[in-house]
Amino acid sequence: MALKKGPRDLQYFNYLSKGNSLKLWYKVKNPLRIAWNFIIVSLCRYIPSLVLKVVLYKSLGVKIGKDVSIGLGAMLDIFFPELIEIGDNTIIGQNVTIIAHEFLVDQWRIGKVKIGKNVMIGINSTIIAGVTIGDNSTVSACSFVNRDVKPFTTVEGVPIKVIR
């Protein structure tokens, strides 16, 4: 395991077996914990109550500030939900995916996802491990957030680019 700094802040873990790292996913975290997390996250995708969603996500270890709204269909990481932080008064749009882990062919990695205060994440966007989105920023719909977003910035696209 090594901590690396780059466009994203990730921890890398070598995979020393035949095949790809996803093959032995059950060795990364207890399968019963993953199953429980999957049930809660799947339930939260369809619960219309924003208050109940926040309570359930917090029970998994997601750090959520005050007045956060998470849209229908949003999918948070089932392996490492405790690595996700969402600041006060932030809106996570419908069908947004937030992932804090990545399985690759020869390694797997994890990284905190930090979403600041007063952030708006547009519908159908994807945020990957090791990314920080600064306070008062906007991520336009259908964007792929593969690097940090500075505060007071609007980004869009696949991959993201700054538009203002």
Backbone torsions as a table, in degrees:
resi	resn	phi	psi	omega
1	MET	NA	135.0	178.1
2	ALA	-143.3	140.8	176.7
3	LEU	-91.0	125.4	-178.8
4	LYS	-121.7	141.3	174.4
5	LYS	-104.8	137.8	177.4
6	GLY	-167.1	-146.4	177.3
7	PRO	-64.7	-22.4	175.7
8	ARG	-133.4	149.8	-178.8
9	ASP	-94.8	101.6	-173.0
10	LEU	-128.8	154.0	168.1
11	GLN	-105.0	131.8	-177.6
12	TYR	-105.5	139.7	178.0
13	PHE	-128.0	125.6	179.2
14	ASN	-73.9	148.0	177.1
15	TYR	-113.7	116.8	-171.3
16	LEU	-111.5	45.0	-179.3
17	SER	-135.7	172.0	175.2
18	LYS	-74.7	149.9	-179.4
19	GLY	87.9	-164.2	-177.4
20	ASN	-102.1	167.5	-174.1
21	SER	-66.9	-27.7	179.6
22	LEU	-67.0	-22.7	-179.2
23	LYS	-55.9	-36.4	-179.3
24	LEU	-112.6	41.9	-178.8
25	TRP	-54.7	-33.4	-176.1
26	TYR	-67.9	-13.2	176.3
27	LYS	-87.8	-12.7	179.6
28	VAL	-74.8	-43.7	179.8
29	LYS	-150.4	154.0	-179.2
30	ASN	-54.1	125.8	-179.7
31	PRO	-58.1	-31.6	177.4
32	LEU	-67.2	-37.3	176.6
33	ARG	-65.6	-42.2	178.7
34	ILE	-63.1	-43.3	179.2
35	ALA	-61.6	-44.3	178.9
36	TRP	-62.5	-47.4	178.9
37	ASN	-58.7	-41.6	179.8
38	PHE	-62.0	-43.1	179.5
39	ILE	-61.6	-47.2	-178.4
40	ILE	-65.8	-46.7	-179.4
41	VAL	-63.9	-41.7	178.4
42	SER	-63.3	-40.8	177.0
43	LEU	-62.4	-43.1	-179.5
44	CYS	-64.6	-25.7	179.3
45	ARG	-62.6	-27.3	-173.0
46	TYR	-115.8	-4.4	178.8
47	ILE	-77.8	123.9	179.5
48	PRO	-76.0	-19.7	-177.9
49	SER	-74.7	114.1	179.4
50	LEU	-66.4	-34.8	-179.9
51	VAL	-65.7	-46.8	-179.8
52	LEU	-64.5	-39.0	176.9
53	LYS	-57.9	-47.7	-178.2
54	VAL	-61.1	-43.7	179.2
55	VAL	-60.5	-45.4	-178.9
56	LEU	-67.2	-42.8	178.0
57	TYR	-64.1	-40.2	177.3
58	LYS	-62.3	-33.7	179.1
59	SER	-64.9	-22.1	177.4
60	LEU	-89.2	-6.3	179.4
61	GLY	104.0	-0.6	176.2
62	VAL	-66.1	133.2	178.4
63	LYS	-91.6	113.3	-174.5
64	ILE	-125.5	129.7	178.6
65	GLY	-78.8	-171.4	-179.5
66	LYS	-77.3	148.4	174.1
67	ASP	58.2	35.3	176.3
68	VAL	-86.1	138.1	176.5
69	SER	-119.5	129.4	-179.8
70	ILE	-120.9	117.5	-174.6
71	GLY	-69.8	164.8	177.7
72	LEU	-60.5	141.9	176.3
73	GLY	82.2	-4.2	178.9
74	ALA	-63.2	141.6	-177.1
75	MET	-124.3	113.2	176.7
76	LEU	-98.2	155.6	-175.9
77	ASP	-53.9	130.9	178.5
78	ILE	-91.4	-18.7	178.7
79	PHE	-82.3	-44.9	-174.6
80	PHE	-134.4	60.8	179.9
81	PRO	-63.4	-24.5	-179.6
82	GLU	-68.5	-9.8	177.9
83	LEU	-92.5	5.6	-179.3
84	ILE	-104.2	130.0	176.3
85	GLU	-125.6	130.6	179.5
86	ILE	-126.5	122.4	-176.1
87	GLY	-77.6	169.2	-179.1
88	ASP	-54.0	146.4	170.6
89	ASN	56.5	35.5	-179.8
90	THR	-102.7	146.0	177.4
91	ILE	-114.4	125.2	173.6
92	ILE	-106.4	114.0	-174.8
93	GLY	-69.4	173.2	179.8
94	GLN	-60.4	142.7	174.9
95	ASN	60.3	21.4	175.1
96	VAL	-74.6	140.2	176.4
97	THR	-114.2	130.0	177.4
98	ILE	-123.4	116.4	-174.7
99	ILE	-118.4	133.5	179.8
100	ALA	-111.7	7.2	178.5
101	HIS	-141.1	161.2	175.8
102	GLU	-145.3	127.2	172.2
103	PHE	-98.2	125.1	178.9
104	LEU	-115.9	177.3	-177.9
105	VAL	-61.9	-48.8	-173.6
106	ASP	-111.8	4.2	179.0
107	GLN	-161.5	169.9	170.5
108	TRP	-134.5	157.4	-176.3
109	ARG	-147.9	156.5	178.4
110	ILE	-132.4	158.2	176.6
111	GLY	-165.8	144.2	177.8
112	LYS	-64.5	144.2	170.8
113	VAL	-113.3	116.5	-178.3
114	LYS	-115.4	118.2	177.3
115	ILE	-111.8	122.8	-173.9
116	GLY	-72.8	-168.7	179.4
117	LYS	-81.9	148.3	175.3
118	ASN	57.9	38.8	-179.9
119	VAL	-100.8	146.2	175.3
120	MET	-121.5	119.3	177.1
121	ILE	-105.8	116.4	-176.2
122	GLY	-70.7	158.7	-177.9
123	ILE	-52.2	142.5	175.4
124	ASN	63.4	22.0	177.4
125	SER	-87.2	158.3	177.3
126	THR	-126.0	132.3	178.5
127	ILE	-120.1	126.2	-176.0
128	ILE	-105.4	169.1	-174.2
129	ALA	-53.8	142.5	173.2
130	GLY	83.0	12.8	-175.5
131	VAL	-103.0	141.7	172.5
132	THR	-118.0	130.6	175.5
133	ILE	-111.3	118.1	-173.9
134	GLY	-69.7	162.0	178.8
135	ASP	-55.0	147.6	173.6
136	ASN	60.3	29.8	179.3
137	SER	-102.7	162.6	177.8
138	THR	-129.5	132.1	172.8
139	VAL	-110.7	116.1	-177.8
140	SER	-66.4	161.6	-179.0
141	ALA	-56.3	147.2	174.7
142	CYS	61.0	32.9	-179.3
143	SER	-98.0	154.0	177.1
144	PHE	-113.9	105.7	-176.6
145	VAL	-89.8	101.2	-176.2
146	ASN	-113.9	8.5	177.2
147	ARG	-157.0	168.9	-176.9
148	ASP	-63.3	150.2	176.0
149	VAL	-117.9	123.8	-179.0
150	LYS	-71.2	155.8	176.8
151	PRO	-56.6	149.9	177.1
152	PHE	59.0	36.5	-178.3
153	THR	-121.8	146.3	172.2
154	THR	-113.1	129.8	-179.8
155	VAL	-126.2	157.5	176.8
156	GLU	-154.9	161.0	169.6
157	GLY	102.8	177.9	-179.0
158	VAL	-129.2	103.2	-9.9
159	PRO	-73.4	173.4	-174.0
160	ILE	-64.4	149.7	169.7
161	LYS	-137.5	149.6	-179.7
162	VAL	-73.8	131.2	175.4
163	ILE	-111.6	-17.8	170.0
164	ARG	-171.3	NA	NA
